[in-house]
Amino acid sequence: MTRVALLPSSYPPALGGVEELTRHLALALVDAGDEVEVWTPHGDDAQPETVEVRDDLIVRRFPMPLPAVKWSSLYRSATIGPRTLFSLRNAVDAFRPDVLNVVCFGPNGAYATTLARFTGLPLVVSLHGETVMDDADIFETSRVLRRALRRGLRAAAAVTACSAFTLADAERRFGLAPGRGSVIPSGVDLAGVHSAGADGVDDPPSTGSEGQRAPGHLPAAGRPYVLALGRVVHKKGFDLLVEAYAGIGESRRTADLVVGGTGPALEELRSRAETLGLRESVHFPGRLSRSQVTRYMAGADLFVLPSRVEPFGIVILEAWRAGVAVVATDRGGPPELVRDGVDGVLVDPFDTTSFTEAIEGILTDDTRRSAVAAAGRARVAEFAWPVVVERYRSLYASVTASREAAGGPDHGLSVPHQGESVS
C-alpha cells in the first residue's frame, strides 16, 4: 500500500480533461488498495485553504499564486506563498504521503517542487499536454512558469507523459534529459464504476426521454450524426472539421454534425457554419455532462478529433468504449494510439480535401465503419484504468524504494522560512 498525494492543476467540480483524469486516477489507486489525497489550487488565490470530501477522497485546496510582473502578483506571492507552503507541510504531517505526484504542471507543480525539496519526499511529474494545449500558451508567455517547470523536471524522481510526443516536447523545450521520462497513457473507465454523477455534479436540463433527441441539440430522431467533443478553442480544430464537413456535397451528406462543448471560439464557429450554409445540419449543444457525453457518443455514427495538435486524445478512448468508429488528427499523440486503417483513420486536418474524403468515405462504407469500430472496441481494454494504474503503482514503488535506500525523509525537519521562494 502506498500513500499518494496527487497535486493536479485543477480538480472537480471544475470540468476538463485533467480534472477527470485525476479523479479517475485517484479512485483507481484507491480501488487497488492505496491511500490517496488530492491537493490542488483554488481557482481564486484570495480563498483560504479548504478541506472537503469528494468521492470519499479528502480534497485540500490551497491558494497557489506565482510571481508575475505586476506588483500585486508579486505581493500575493510573497505573502500568500509561504503560508501555503506551511499549510502543505501540515498536510504532509497529517497524511504522511510516500510520494507527491503532480498531474499537469502549473503553479501546483512549482509548490510541489519546493515541498519535495523541504520534505525529502519523491516527486513525480506527470505531463498531459499542458505545454502545448494551454489556451493562452502560458509556457510561452510566462518566464516564471517555464523556469518552474524546468526546475520541477530536474528535481523529479520520475517524469511521465501521456505520449511520446509530449515527452519529446519536454526534452526539446524544457530541459528534460533524454531517457529520464516514460510514457504512461491516459485511461478510460470501462466498468462504469466511477461514471457520471459520482461526484454530485448535476446534468444540465434533460434532453428528453430515452431515444428522443432535444431540438437544437441533436439531429432529428433517426438522423445519423458525426460527433466531435471538446473545449471550443483554436487548437482543437473544430473550424477545420466544419470546413471539411462542408466539402461533402449536400446531396451526399447523409449525416449531420454535432460539436459538443463550449469555449471562446464557439460563436465564431457558429457563424462560420451559417456562412457555409450548414445551419440546419451542424448542431452545437454546448457544455455536456459526463452522462450526456456517454449518451451522445453512443448514438454517433462516427467520432472525429480534428485538433491542430493533440497530446493524446482521451476522447478517442471514449469513442472506442462506445463502439464508434474514429477519424483523428495525425498531429501530436494520436498516431501513437490509433493504428491507421485498423482501429481508426488518421488525417491531416489542414488538408481539407483529404479530411472530407476520410469522413465521407467511412460514413458511406458500412462494412469498413463497423470493422474500424469493432477493432477500437477490442483495443480499448488496453487502456482500462485498472491496467493503466498499475503502471503508476510500479513507478511509485520504484521511487519510494530508491528513497528508502537513501535513508528516507524526515517529515518534521526543513520547514521553509517566511518569504522563501516557492518557484
Summary of the structure (lengths in Angstrom):
residues: 423
radius of gyration: 22.3
end to end distance: 31.0
largest distance: 73.0
contacts: 1454
relative contact order: 0.14
helix: 43%
strand: 17%
